[in-house]
Amino acid sequence: RVAITAGVGSGILGLLIFDGGTVCDHYFNRNSADAICRKMGYNGQMIWTSGRKWDIQSNYDITLGGVSCSSGEWSSCSYLLSPNCGHDEDVFLRCDGIESDESKSKKMSATTIIVITVGVIVGVILFLIAVAHVYVYYVKRKKEKSTDCDSALRPLL
């Protein structure tokens, strides 16, 4: 399974980063750009280019290349994890800023899980508080009853 991350989003042309390194433009085309943007949760690509544009590029290894896709879906892509490229071939990508329905659905599911988890935790905390109050009440009542009995028996001794 390949995880792609980038500083690429709505209206931003960013250096594409894969597994802590840059992506080489060998075989890279519109389908490759669409597939990667969709993999990151966007509808597709707006524009892509390549080259040595920023000084920081040389701080990274090149970790992905030869990204060749027959369609705009990541499952149609082949790629190389150790490409023979230079940083003058690094990919810069701008994705369509509208998230896809699939991405929204995944985020909604994650949000629902978080809300349910928080609800369960709050419920458990409230239950424990109620149990603590009942325990304190029981101990206090028991202490009051034992004090009453002790004081009632003292004159007899």
Disulfide bonds with the S-S distance in Angstrom:
Cys24-Cys85 2.01
Cys37-Cys95 2.04
Cys69-Cys77 1.96
